[in-house]
Amino acid sequence: QIRLVESGGGLVQPGGSMRLSCAASGRPITYYCMGWFRQAPGKEREFVAAISFNGENMTYADSFKGRFAISRDNAKSAVYLQMTSLQPEDTAVYYCAGRLSVQRDPHRVAGEYDYWGQGTQVTVSS
């Protein structure tokens, strides 16, 4: 079992950038697919990005391609989400998620993840 803790959220101006971090503890995430999801007020949780257990494959929801980048450092048991060109509509709680999986293609469906962090608030506003 792993425990996930997100950090790095806060207030950013439109057009700005922000890097979210997800720290895992409990056991190494070497064999875990890791993902980022977000949930805006009044909306359902949506997929943002995911990365395979070995970091070789990433997948993004179409609306984030070219703006967001997911990465991981298994030695540090950490996953990151670099966000650029942020807009007010990116305001949401961002969640880190993990699933024990060594398949090549990262998982994109929230229901396929077994472990979740508590979320970190990202607010994009001037």
BAPA-811510 format. One record per atom (N, C-alpha, C, CB): residue in one letter; atom name; z, x, y; residue number from 1. Coordinates in nm, 3 decimals, always signed. Atoms other than C-alpha are relative to their C-alpha. Glycine has a CB too. Layout:
N
<node "a","CA",<Z,X,Y>,NUM> ...
end
This chain:
126
<node "q","N",<+0.000,+0.085,-0.119>,1> <node "q","CA",<+0.000,+0.000,+0.000>,1> <node "q","C",<+0.000,+0.088,+0.124>,1> <node "q","CB",<+0.122,-0.096,+0.001>,1> <node "i","N",<+0.005,-0.076,-0.123>,2> <node "i","CA",<-0.080,+0.124,+0.348>,2> <node "i","C",<+0.047,-0.087,+0.116>,2> <node "i","CB",<-0.141,+0.053,+0.026>,2> <node "r","N",<-0.041,+0.067,-0.123>,3> <node "r","CA",<+0.059,+0.038,+0.689>,3> <node "r","C",<-0.090,+0.053,+0.110>,3> <node "r","CB",<+0.152,+0.024,+0.032>,3> <node "l","N",<+0.094,-0.036,-0.105>,4> <node "l","CA",<-0.175,+0.036,+0.986>,4> <node "l","C",<+0.059,-0.033,+0.136>,4> <node "l","CB",<-0.135,-0.073,-0.020>,4> <node "v","N",<-0.052,+0.020,-0.136>,5> <node "v","CA",<-0.077,+0.075,+1.351>,5> <node "v","C",<-0.108,+0.040,+0.099>,5> <node "v","CB",<+0.132,+0.081,+0.024>,5> <node "e","N",<+0.101,-0.026,-0.101>,6> <node "e","CA",<-0.329,+0.045,+1.632>,6> <node "e","C",<+0.065,+0.046,+0.130>,6> <node "e","CB",<-0.086,-0.125,+0.025>,6> <node "s","N",<-0.045,-0.042,-0.132>,7> <node "s","CA",<-0.294,+0.210,+1.971>,7> <node "s","C",<-0.122,+0.028,+0.085>,7> <node "s","CB",<+0.091,+0.125,-0.008>,7> <node "g","N",<+0.109,-0.036,-0.091>,8> <node "g","CA",<-0.500,+0.291,+2.276>,8> <node "g","C",<-0.052,-0.114,+0.083>,8> <node "g","CB",<-0.110,+0.057,-0.076>,8> <node "g","N",<+0.045,+0.113,-0.080>,9> <node "g","CA",<-0.549,-0.057,+2.416>,9> <node "g","C",<+0.060,+0.002,+0.139>,9> <node "g","CB",<+0.034,-0.129,-0.069>,9> <node "g","N",<-0.051,+0.008,-0.137>,10> <node "g","CA",<-0.484,-0.157,+2.773>,10> <node "g","C",<-0.101,-0.065,+0.090>,10> <node "g","CB",<+0.037,+0.138,+0.053>,10> <node "l","N",<+0.089,+0.057,-0.101>,11> <node "l","CA",<-0.662,-0.250,+3.092>,11> <node "l","C",<-0.106,+0.103,+0.040>,11> <node "l","CB",<+0.081,-0.045,+0.124>,11> <node "v","N",<+0.110,-0.086,-0.040>,12> <node "v","CA",<-1.002,-0.106,+3.176>,12> <node "v","C",<-0.094,-0.079,+0.087>,12> <node "v","CB",<-0.074,+0.058,-0.124>,12> <node "q","N",<+0.094,+0.067,-0.089>,13> <node "q","CA",<-1.254,-0.185,+3.445>,13> <node "q","C",<-0.135,-0.021,-0.069>,13> <node "q","CB",<-0.019,+0.081,+0.130>,13> <node "p","N",<+0.134,+0.020,+0.057>,14> <node "p","CA",<-1.596,-0.326,+3.361>,14> <node "p","C",<-0.084,+0.126,+0.014>,14> <node "p","CB",<-0.071,-0.118,+0.070>,14> <node "g","N",<+0.079,-0.122,+0.003>,15> <node "g","CA",<-1.832,-0.048,+3.266>,15> <node "g","C",<+0.074,+0.121,-0.053>,15> <node "g","CB",<-0.050,+0.030,+0.135>,15> <node "g","N",<-0.082,-0.112,+0.045>,16> <node "g","CA",<-1.547,+0.170,+3.150>,16> <node "g","C",<-0.003,+0.020,-0.150>,16> <node "g","CB",<+0.141,-0.020,+0.045>,16> <node "s","N",<-0.007,-0.036,+0.141>,17> <node "s","CA",<-1.469,+0.327,+2.818>,17> <node "s","C",<+0.145,+0.003,-0.046>,17> <node "s","CB",<-0.067,+0.137,-0.025>,17> <node "m","N",<-0.135,-0.002,+0.057>,18> <node "m","CA",<-1.173,+0.320,+2.584>,18> <node "m","C",<-0.011,+0.043,-0.145>,18> <node "m","CB",<+0.069,-0.139,+0.012>,18> <node "r","N",<-0.002,-0.043,+0.139>,19> <node "r","CA",<-1.082,+0.480,+2.255>,19> <node "r","C",<+0.124,-0.057,-0.069>,19> <node "r","CB",<-0.002,+0.154,-0.010>,19> <node "l","N",<-0.109,+0.054,+0.079>,20> <node "l","CA",<-0.872,+0.291,+2.005>,20> <node "l","C",<+0.026,+0.089,-0.121>,20> <node "l","CB",<-0.031,-0.144,-0.046>,20> <node "s","N",<-0.037,-0.077,+0.119>,21> <node "s","CA",<-0.683,+0.465,+1.729>,21> <node "s","C",<+0.074,-0.090,-0.097>,21> <node "s","CB",<+0.088,+0.123,+0.039>,21> <node "c","N",<-0.071,+0.072,+0.105>,22> <node "c","CA",<-0.550,+0.336,+1.400>,22> <node "c","C",<+0.065,+0.106,-0.090>,22> <node "c","CB",<-0.097,-0.095,-0.083>,22> <node "a","N",<-0.074,-0.096,+0.082>,23> <node "a","CA",<-0.280,+0.539,+1.226>,23> <node "a","C",<+0.045,-0.068,-0.128>,23> <node "a","CB",<+0.121,+0.057,+0.077>,23> <node "a","N",<-0.038,+0.056,+0.131>,24> <node "a","CA",<-0.228,+0.478,+0.856>,24> <node "a","C",<+0.116,+0.080,-0.059>,24> <node "a","CB",<-0.120,+0.001,-0.098>,24> <node "s","N",<-0.111,-0.065,+0.068>,25> <node "s","CA",<+0.087,+0.553,+0.663>,25> <node "s","C",<+0.025,-0.071,-0.132>,25> <node "s","CB",<+0.127,+0.001,+0.088>,25> <node "g","N",<-0.032,+0.059,+0.131>,26> <node "g","CA",<+0.220,+0.486,+0.315>,26> <node "g","C",<-0.070,+0.072,-0.112>,26> <node "g","CB",<-0.038,-0.145,-0.002>,26> <node "r","N",<+0.078,-0.078,+0.095>,27> <node "r","CA",<-0.056,+0.661,+0.128>,27> <node "r","C",<-0.128,+0.045,+0.068>,27> <node "r","CB",<-0.031,-0.082,-0.130>,27> <node "p","N",<+0.124,-0.046,-0.064>,28> <node "p","CA",<-0.373,+0.854,+0.210>,28> <node "p","C",<-0.107,-0.107,-0.002>,28> <node "p","CB",<-0.051,+0.125,-0.069>,28> <node "i","N",<+0.108,+0.099,-0.009>,29> <node "i","CA",<-0.672,+0.648,+0.320>,29> <node "i","C",<-0.130,+0.055,-0.056>,29> <node "i","CB",<-0.020,-0.044,+0.144>,29> <node "t","N",<+0.118,-0.068,+0.052>,30> <node "t","CA",<-0.910,+0.877,+0.135>,30> <node "t","C",<-0.095,-0.093,-0.073>,30> <node "t","CB",<+0.042,+0.110,-0.093>,30> <node "y","N",<+0.084,+0.091,+0.079>,31> <node "y","CA",<-1.036,+0.595,-0.086>,31> <node "y","C",<-0.004,-0.141,+0.058>,31> <node "y","CB",<+0.051,-0.006,-0.144>,31> <node "y","N",<-0.001,+0.129,-0.068>,32> <node "y","CA",<-1.015,+0.318,+0.169>,32> <node "y","C",<-0.118,-0.014,+0.094>,32> <node "y","CB",<+0.130,-0.019,+0.076>,32> <node "c","N",<+0.094,+0.040,-0.104>,33> <node "c","CA",<-1.294,+0.150,+0.356>,33> <node "c","C",<+0.084,-0.051,+0.117>,33> <node "c","CB",<-0.102,-0.108,-0.052>,33> <node "m","N",<-0.076,+0.040,-0.118>,34> <node "m","CA",<-1.172,+0.096,+0.712>,34> <node "m","C",<-0.089,-0.075,+0.097>,34> <node "m","CB",<+0.064,+0.123,+0.068>,34> <node "g","N",<+0.079,+0.079,-0.093>,35> <node "g","CA",<-1.284,-0.159,+0.965>,35> <node "g","C",<+0.076,-0.036,+0.126>,35> <node "g","CB",<-0.047,-0.125,-0.067>,35> <node "w","N",<-0.057,+0.054,-0.124>,36> <node "w","CA",<-1.227,-0.289,+1.315>,36> <node "w","C",<-0.052,-0.141,+0.019>,36> <node "w","CB",<-0.037,+0.091,+0.124>,36> <node "f","N",<+0.032,+0.138,-0.032>,37> <node "f","CA",<-1.221,-0.656,+1.404>,37> <node "f","C",<+0.062,-0.032,+0.134>,37> <node "f","CB",<+0.050,-0.098,-0.112>,37> <node "r","N",<-0.062,+0.042,-0.124>,38> <node "r","CA",<-1.138,-0.839,+1.722>,38> <node "r","C",<+0.010,-0.151,+0.006>,38> <node "r","CB",<-0.077,+0.053,+0.120>,38> <node "q","N",<-0.019,+0.144,-0.018>,39> <node "q","CA",<-1.017,-1.181,+1.827>,39> <node "q","C",<+0.030,-0.028,+0.145>,39> <node "q","CB",<+0.113,-0.053,-0.091>,39> <node "a","N",<-0.019,+0.041,-0.138>,40> <node "a","CA",<-1.056,-1.325,+2.173>,40> <node "a","C",<+0.073,-0.134,+0.002>,40> <node "a","CB",<-0.136,-0.009,+0.074>,40> <node "p","N",<-0.072,+0.127,-0.009>,41> <node "p","CA",<-0.845,-1.617,+2.296>,41> <node "p","C",<-0.089,-0.120,-0.030>,41> <node "p","CB",<+0.061,-0.015,+0.138>,41> <node "g","N",<+0.076,+0.120,+0.032>,42> <node "g","CA",<-0.965,-1.943,+2.145>,42> <node "g","C",<-0.119,+0.022,-0.090>,42> <node "g","CB",<-0.045,-0.063,+0.124>,42> <node "k","N",<+0.114,-0.030,+0.085>,43> <node "k","CA",<-1.216,-1.768,+1.922>,43> <node "k","C",<+0.047,+0.052,-0.135>,43> <node "k","CB",<-0.093,+0.101,+0.066>,43> <node "e","N",<-0.031,-0.053,+0.132>,44> <node "e","CA",<-1.229,-1.668,+1.559>,44> <node "e","C",<-0.007,+0.153,+0.000>,44> <node "e","CB",<-0.096,-0.059,-0.104>,44> <node "r","N",<+0.006,-0.145,+0.014>,45> <node "r","CA",<-1.174,-1.313,+1.447>,45> <node "r","C",<-0.142,+0.040,-0.039>,45> <node "r","CB",<+0.103,+0.051,-0.106>,45> <node "e","N",<+0.136,-0.041,+0.028>,46> <node "e","CA",<-1.504,-1.126,+1.443>,46> <node "e","C",<-0.006,+0.147,-0.039>,46> <node "e","CB",<-0.089,-0.026,+0.120>,46> <node "f","N",<+0.023,-0.136,+0.045>,47> <node "f","CA",<-1.630,-0.813,+1.277>,47> <node "f","C",<-0.057,+0.084,+0.113>,47> <node "f","CB",<-0.095,+0.001,-0.121>,47> <node "v","N",<+0.050,-0.093,-0.100>,48> <node "v","CA",<-1.687,-0.512,+1.501>,48> <node "v","C",<-0.074,+0.115,-0.068>,48> <node "v","CB",<+0.116,+0.055,+0.086>,48> <node "a","N",<+0.059,-0.119,+0.063>,49> <node "a","CA",<-1.748,-0.205,+1.285>,49> <node "a","C",<+0.081,+0.037,-0.123>,49> <node "a","CB",<-0.005,+0.120,+0.099>,49> <node "a","N",<-0.070,-0.047,+0.118>,50> <node "a","CA",<-1.660,-0.048,+0.952>,50> <node "a","C",<-0.058,+0.134,-0.044>,50> <node "a","CB",<-0.009,-0.103,-0.115>,50> <node "i","N",<+0.042,-0.133,+0.043>,51> <node "i","CA",<-1.678,+0.295,+0.794>,51> <node "i","C",<+0.042,+0.019,-0.146>,51> <node "i","CB",<+0.062,+0.111,+0.090>,51> <node "s","N",<-0.028,-0.019,+0.142>,52> <node "s","CA",<-1.697,+0.393,+0.429>,52> <node "s","C",<+0.113,+0.100,-0.020>,52> <node "s","CB",<-0.125,+0.046,-0.074>,52> <node "f","N",<-0.118,-0.081,+0.031>,53> <node "f","CA",<-1.415,+0.579,+0.257>,53> <node "f","C",<-0.019,+0.147,+0.035>,53> <node "f","CB",<+0.033,-0.014,-0.147>,53> <node "n","N",<+0.026,-0.143,-0.024>,54> <node "n","CA",<-1.583,+0.918,+0.302>,54> <node "n","C",<-0.061,+0.027,+0.137>,54> <node "n","CB",<-0.092,+0.055,-0.107>,54> <node "g","N",<+0.054,-0.017,-0.134>,55> <node "g","CA",<-1.712,+0.857,+0.652>,55> <node "g","C",<-0.150,+0.017,+0.008>,55> <node "g","CB",<+0.064,+0.115,+0.064>,55> <node "e","N",<+0.144,-0.025,-0.001>,56> <node "e","CA",<-2.074,+0.886,+0.549>,56> <node "e","C",<-0.082,-0.120,+0.046>,56> <node "e","CB",<-0.046,+0.042,-0.138>,56> <node "n","N",<+0.073,+0.121,-0.036>,57> <node "n","CA",<-2.173,+0.528,+0.620>,57> <node "n","C",<+0.081,-0.087,+0.094>,57> <node "n","CB",<-0.038,-0.079,-0.124>,57> <node "m","N",<-0.061,+0.088,-0.097>,58> <node "m","CA",<-2.098,+0.307,+0.917>,58> <node "m","C",<-0.088,-0.124,+0.015>,58> <node "m","CB",<+0.020,+0.072,+0.137>,58> <node "t","N",<+0.074,+0.122,-0.029>,59> <node "t","CA",<-2.199,-0.047,+0.999>,59> <node "t","C",<+0.063,-0.068,+0.119>,59> <node "t","CB",<-0.002,-0.095,-0.123>,59> <node "y","N",<-0.044,+0.065,-0.122>,60> <node "y","CA",<-2.175,-0.245,+1.320>,60> <node "y","C",<-0.055,-0.142,+0.008>,60> <node "y","CB",<-0.042,+0.080,+0.123>,60> <node "a","N",<+0.056,+0.128,-0.038>,61> <node "a","CA",<-2.211,-0.602,+1.428>,61> <node "a","C",<-0.106,+0.028,+0.106>,61> <node "a","CB",<+0.110,-0.099,+0.052>,61> <node "d","N",<+0.114,-0.027,-0.088>,62> <node "d","CA",<-2.536,-0.626,+1.623>,62> <node "d","C",<+0.041,+0.015,+0.147>,62> <node "d","CB",<-0.102,-0.111,-0.012>,62> <node "s","N",<-0.036,-0.001,-0.141>,63> <node "s","CA",<-2.364,-0.689,+1.955>,63> <node "s","C",<+0.073,+0.127,+0.044>,63> <node "s","CB",<+0.085,-0.119,+0.031>,63> <node "f","N",<-0.074,-0.120,-0.034>,64> <node "f","CA",<-2.181,-0.357,+1.938>,64> <node "f","C",<-0.080,+0.128,-0.025>,64> <node "f","CB",<+0.128,+0.005,-0.078>,64> <node "k","N",<+0.083,-0.118,+0.028>,65> <node "k","CA",<-2.459,-0.125,+1.824>,65> <node "k","C",<-0.038,+0.069,+0.130>,65> <node "k","CB",<-0.127,-0.039,-0.080>,65> <node "g","N",<+0.034,-0.076,-0.119>,66> <node "g","CA",<-2.512,+0.151,+2.075>,66> <node "g","C",<+0.111,+0.007,+0.103>,66> <node "g","CB",<-0.120,-0.058,+0.062>,66> <node "r","N",<-0.111,-0.003,-0.095>,67> <node "r","CA",<-2.191,+0.074,+2.264>,67> <node "r","C",<+0.129,+0.050,-0.063>,67> <node "r","CB",<+0.022,-0.138,+0.058>,67> <node "f","N",<-0.122,-0.037,+0.070>,68> <node "f","CA",<-1.918,+0.124,+2.006>,68> <node "f","C",<-0.032,+0.099,-0.112>,68> <node "f","CB",<+0.071,-0.125,-0.057>,68> <node "a","N",<+0.016,-0.097,+0.109>,69> <node "a","CA",<-1.870,+0.406,+1.756>,69> <node "a","C",<+0.129,+0.011,-0.079>,69> <node "a","CB",<-0.042,+0.138,+0.055>,69> <node "i","N",<-0.116,-0.013,+0.087>,70> <node "i","CA",<-1.636,+0.412,+1.460>,70> <node "i","C",<-0.002,+0.138,-0.066>,70> <node "i","CB",<+0.002,-0.113,-0.108>,70> <node "s","N",<-0.012,-0.129,+0.066>,71> <node "s","CA",<-1.510,+0.735,+1.310>,71> <node "s","C",<+0.135,+0.006,-0.072>,71> <node "s","CB",<-0.015,+0.118,+0.102>,71> <node "r","N",<-0.126,-0.014,+0.072>,72> <node "r","CA",<-1.233,+0.856,+1.083>,72> <node "r","C",<+0.030,+0.146,-0.027>,72> <node "r","CB",<-0.004,-0.078,-0.133>,72> <node "d","N",<-0.047,-0.132,+0.035>,73> <node "d","CA",<-1.028,+1.162,+1.004>,73> <node "d","C",<+0.098,-0.019,-0.115>,73> <node "d","CB",<+0.066,+0.075,+0.123>,73> <node "n","N",<-0.086,+0.027,+0.116>,74> <node "n","CA",<-0.893,+1.133,+0.652>,74> <node "n","C",<+0.118,+0.097,-0.007>,74> <node "n","CB",<-0.081,+0.008,-0.128>,74> <node "a","N",<-0.109,-0.097,+0.001>,75> <node "a","CA",<-0.686,+1.447,+0.692>,75> <node "a","C",<+0.116,-0.045,+0.088>,75> <node "a","CB",<-0.050,+0.137,+0.047>,75> <node "k","N",<-0.102,+0.051,-0.091>,76> <node "k","CA",<-0.499,+1.275,+0.975>,76> <node "k","C",<+0.035,-0.146,-0.031>,76> <node "k","CB",<-0.046,+0.012,+0.145>,76> <node "s","N",<-0.020,+0.142,+0.034>,77> <node "s","CA",<-0.508,+0.930,+0.809>,77> <node "s","C",<-0.021,-0.087,+0.124>,77> <node "s","CB",<+0.142,-0.025,-0.058>,77> <node "a","N",<+0.026,+0.070,-0.125>,78> <node "a","CA",<-0.666,+0.795,+1.124>,78> <node "a","C",<-0.144,-0.050,+0.006>,78> <node "a","CB",<+0.029,+0.090,+0.119>,78> <node "v","N",<+0.131,+0.059,-0.026>,79> <node "v","CA",<-0.956,+0.576,+1.225>,79> <node "v","C",<-0.009,-0.027,+0.149>,79> <node "v","CB",<-0.021,-0.132,-0.084>,79> <node "y","N",<+0.017,+0.014,-0.144>,80> <node "y","CA",<-1.101,+0.549,+1.573>,80> <node "y","C",<-0.113,-0.097,+0.031>,80> <node "y","CB",<-0.028,+0.137,+0.064>,80> <node "l","N",<+0.110,+0.081,-0.052>,81> <node "l","CA",<-1.314,+0.311,+1.773>,81> <node "l","C",<-0.023,+0.040,+0.144>,81> <node "l","CB",<+0.031,-0.154,-0.013>,81> <node "q","N",<+0.039,-0.038,-0.136>,82> <node "q","CA",<-1.485,+0.456,+2.078>,82> <node "q","C",<-0.084,-0.112,+0.058>,82> <node "q","CB",<-0.078,+0.136,+0.002>,82> <node "m","N",<+0.069,+0.113,-0.063>,83> <node "m","CA",<-1.593,+0.178,+2.311>,83> <node "m","C",<-0.050,+0.042,+0.137>,83> <node "m","CB",<+0.093,-0.123,+0.011>,83> <node "t","N",<+0.059,-0.033,-0.129>,84> <node "t","CA",<-1.826,+0.224,+2.607>,84> <node "t","C",<-0.064,-0.124,+0.062>,84> <node "t","CB",<-0.103,+0.113,-0.015>,84> <node "s","N",<+0.064,+0.111,-0.072>,85> <node "s","CA",<-1.986,+0.000,+2.869>,85> <node "s","C",<+0.073,-0.131,-0.022>,85> <node "s","CB",<-0.146,-0.015,-0.043>,85> <node "l","N",<-0.081,+0.119,+0.027>,86> <node "l","CA",<-1.703,-0.246,+2.831>,86> <node "l","C",<-0.022,-0.106,+0.107>,86> <node "l","CB",<+0.148,+0.036,-0.009>,86> <node "q","N",<+0.019,+0.114,-0.087>,87> <node "q","CA",<-1.744,-0.590,+2.980>,87> <node "q","C",<+0.113,-0.099,-0.019>,87> <node "q","CB",<-0.136,-0.067,-0.026>,87> <node "p","N",<-0.109,+0.097,+0.013>,88> <node "p","CA",<-1.501,-0.876,+3.041>,88> <node "p","C",<-0.002,-0.075,-0.132>,88> <node "p","CB",<-0.006,-0.098,+0.113>,88> <node "e","N",<+0.008,+0.073,+0.126>,89> <node "e","CA",<-1.628,-1.048,+2.729>,89> <node "e","C",<+0.049,+0.082,-0.119>,89> <node "e","CB",<-0.141,-0.044,-0.024>,89> <node "d","N",<-0.058,-0.083,+0.105>,90> <node "d","CA",<-1.494,-0.755,+2.527>,90> <node "d","C",<+0.152,-0.013,-0.004>,90> <node "d","CB",<-0.039,+0.146,+0.021>,90> <node "t","N",<-0.143,+0.023,-0.001>,91> <node "t","CA",<-1.143,-0.865,+2.616>,91> <node "t","C",<+0.042,-0.073,-0.127>,91> <node "t","CB",<+0.042,-0.080,+0.124>,91> <node "a","N",<-0.043,+0.054,+0.129>,92> <node "a","CA",<-0.965,-0.933,+2.288>,92> <node "a","C",<+0.112,+0.085,-0.056>,92> <node "a","CB",<-0.119,-0.007,-0.100>,92> <node "v","N",<-0.091,-0.082,+0.079>,93> <node "v","CA",<-0.702,-0.816,+2.048>,93> <node "v","C",<-0.085,+0.065,-0.110>,93> <node "v","CB",<+0.119,-0.086,-0.062>,93> <node "y","N",<+0.078,-0.077,+0.096>,94> <node "y","CA",<-0.853,-0.543,+1.833>,94> <node "y","C",<+0.089,+0.039,-0.118>,94> <node "y","CB",<-0.063,+0.125,+0.066>,94> <node "y","N",<-0.076,-0.025,+0.122>,95> <node "y","CA",<-0.739,-0.507,+1.473>,95> <node "y","C",<-0.067,+0.105,-0.087>,95> <node "y","CB",<+0.017,-0.129,-0.078>,95> <node "c","N",<+0.044,-0.095,+0.101>,96> <node "c","CA",<-0.769,-0.224,+1.227>,96> <node "c","C",<+0.029,-0.060,-0.137>,96> <node "c","CB",<+0.071,+0.138,+0.017>,96> <node "a","N",<-0.017,+0.056,+0.134>,97> <node "a","CA",<-0.812,-0.317,+0.861>,97> <node "a","C",<-0.043,+0.102,-0.105>,97> <node "a","CB",<-0.081,-0.131,-0.015>,97> <node "g","N",<+0.032,-0.092,+0.107>,98> <node "g","CA",<-0.827,-0.134,+0.531>,98> <node "g","C",<-0.015,-0.070,-0.134>,98> <node "g","CB",<+0.106,+0.106,-0.010>,98> <node "r","N",<+0.022,+0.052,+0.134>,99> <node "r","CA",<-0.953,-0.201,+0.180>,99> <node "r","C",<-0.024,+0.118,-0.095>,99> <node "r","CB",<-0.120,-0.101,-0.003>,99> <node "l","N",<+0.021,-0.103,+0.100>,100> <node "l","CA",<-0.931,+0.019,-0.126>,100> <node "l","C",<-0.140,-0.020,-0.059>,100> <node "l","CB",<+0.109,-0.006,-0.113>,100> <node "s","N",<+0.139,+0.017,+0.041>,101> <node "s","CA",<-1.303,+0.073,-0.190>,101> <node "s","C",<-0.075,+0.131,+0.017>,101> <node "s","CB",<-0.068,-0.112,+0.082>,101> <node "v","N",<+0.080,-0.121,-0.009>,102> <node "v","CA",<-1.530,+0.363,-0.268>,102> <node "v","C",<-0.149,-0.034,-0.008>,102> <node "v","CB",<+0.038,+0.097,-0.111>,102> <node "q","N",<+0.141,+0.034,-0.002>,103> <node "q","CA",<-1.856,+0.171,-0.246>,103> <node "q","C",<-0.066,+0.061,+0.121>,103> <node "q","CB",<-0.020,-0.151,-0.002>,103> <node "r","N",<+0.071,-0.068,-0.106>,104> <node "r","CA",<-2.123,+0.323,-0.028>,104> <node "r","C",<-0.002,-0.082,+0.128>,104> <node "r","CB",<-0.141,+0.030,-0.044>,104> <node "d","N",<+0.013,+0.085,-0.119>,105> <node "d","CA",<-2.166,+0.028,+0.207>,105> <node "d","C",<+0.137,-0.053,+0.043>,105> <node "d","CB",<-0.096,-0.116,-0.028>,105> <node "p","N",<-0.129,+0.051,-0.048>,106> <node "p","CA",<-1.865,-0.056,+0.424>,106> <node "p","C",<+0.005,-0.152,-0.002>,106> <node "p","CB",<+0.027,+0.051,+0.143>,106> <node "h","N",<-0.020,+0.144,+0.003>,107> <node "h","CA",<-1.722,-0.405,+0.408>,107> <node "h","C",<-0.002,-0.058,+0.141>,107> <node "h","CB",<+0.132,-0.035,-0.070>,107> <node "r","N",<+0.015,+0.064,-0.130>,108> <node "r","CA",<-1.803,-0.642,+0.694>,108> <node "r","C",<+0.076,-0.131,+0.011>,108> <node "r","CB",<-0.145,-0.024,+0.027>,108> <node "v","N",<-0.065,+0.131,+0.003>,109> <node "v","CA",<-1.607,-0.952,+0.594>,109> <node "v","C",<+0.151,+0.017,+0.005>,109> <node "v","CB",<-0.043,-0.080,-0.126>,109> <node "a","N",<-0.145,-0.014,-0.018>,110> <node "a","CA",<-1.249,-0.992,+0.711>,110> <node "a","C",<+0.077,-0.031,-0.129>,110> <node "a","CB",<+0.047,-0.092,+0.112>,110> <node "g","N",<-0.070,+0.041,+0.121>,111> <node "g","CA",<-1.147,-1.165,+0.389>,111> <node "g","C",<-0.001,+0.104,-0.110>,111> <node "g","CB",<-0.060,-0.124,-0.051>,111> <node "e","N",<+0.007,-0.106,+0.101>,112> <node "e","CA",<-1.237,-0.855,+0.190>,112> <node "e","C",<+0.100,+0.112,+0.026>,112> <node "e","CB",<-0.141,+0.058,-0.005>,112> <node "y","N",<-0.098,-0.103,-0.034>,113> <node "y","CA",<-0.972,-0.645,+0.362>,113> <node "y","C",<+0.140,-0.045,-0.040>,113> <node "y","CB",<-0.005,+0.032,+0.150>,113> <node "d","N",<-0.133,+0.030,+0.051>,114> <node "d","CA",<-0.623,-0.626,+0.221>,114> <node "d","C",<+0.112,+0.037,+0.097>,114> <node "d","CB",<+0.021,+0.071,-0.130>,114> <node "y","N",<-0.104,-0.049,-0.089>,115> <node "y","CA",<-0.434,-0.446,+0.495>,115> <node "y","C",<-0.046,-0.011,+0.145>,115> <node "y","CB",<+0.036,+0.146,-0.034>,115> <node "w","N",<+0.030,+0.022,-0.141>,116> <node "w","CA",<-0.417,-0.521,+0.865>,116> <node "w","C",<+0.111,+0.057,+0.088>,116> <node "w","CB",<-0.018,-0.150,+0.028>,116> <node "g","N",<-0.097,-0.039,-0.100>,117> <node "g","CA",<-0.252,-0.376,+1.170>,117> <node "g","C",<+0.041,-0.120,+0.082>,117> <node "g","CB",<-0.056,+0.109,+0.090>,117> <node "q","N",<-0.052,+0.109,-0.084>,118> <node "q","CA",<-0.070,-0.581,+1.430>,118> <node "q","C",<-0.092,-0.030,+0.119>,118> <node "q","CB",<+0.139,+0.035,+0.050>,118> <node "g","N",<+0.095,+0.022,-0.108>,119> <node "g","CA",<-0.351,-0.543,+1.681>,119> <node "g","C",<+0.041,+0.069,+0.129>,119> <node "g","CB",<-0.016,-0.147,+0.025>,119> <node "t","N",<-0.024,-0.057,-0.133>,120> <node "t","CA",<-0.386,-0.386,+2.024>,120> <node "t","C",<-0.087,-0.074,+0.100>,120> <node "t","CB",<-0.030,+0.154,+0.002>,120> <node "q","N",<+0.070,+0.080,-0.100>,121> <node "q","CA",<-0.483,-0.576,+2.337>,121> <node "q","C",<-0.090,+0.088,+0.085>,121> <node "q","CB",<+0.099,-0.076,+0.089>,121> <node "v","N",<+0.095,-0.064,-0.092>,122> <node "v","CA",<-0.791,-0.466,+2.528>,122> <node "v","C",<-0.040,-0.104,+0.103>,122> <node "v","CB",<-0.127,+0.056,-0.077>,122> <node "t","N",<+0.034,+0.090,-0.109>,123> <node "t","CA",<-0.844,-0.627,+2.866>,123> <node "t","C",<-0.097,+0.071,+0.092>,123> <node "t","CB",<+0.126,-0.046,+0.077>,123> <node "v","N",<+0.102,-0.057,-0.088>,124> <node "v","CA",<-1.158,-0.561,+3.066>,124> <node "v","C",<-0.006,-0.087,+0.125>,124> <node "v","CB",<-0.140,+0.009,-0.072>,124> <node "s","N",<-0.008,+0.077,-0.124>,125> <node "s","CA",<-1.114,-0.669,+3.425>,125> <node "s","C",<+0.004,+0.093,+0.119>,125> <node "s","CB",<+0.123,-0.092,-0.001>,125> <node "s","N",<-0.007,-0.077,-0.124>,126> <node "s","CA",<-1.157,-0.547,+3.779>,126> <node "s","C",<+0.122,-0.042,+0.082>,126> <node "s","CB",<-0.129,-0.019,+0.082>,126> 
end
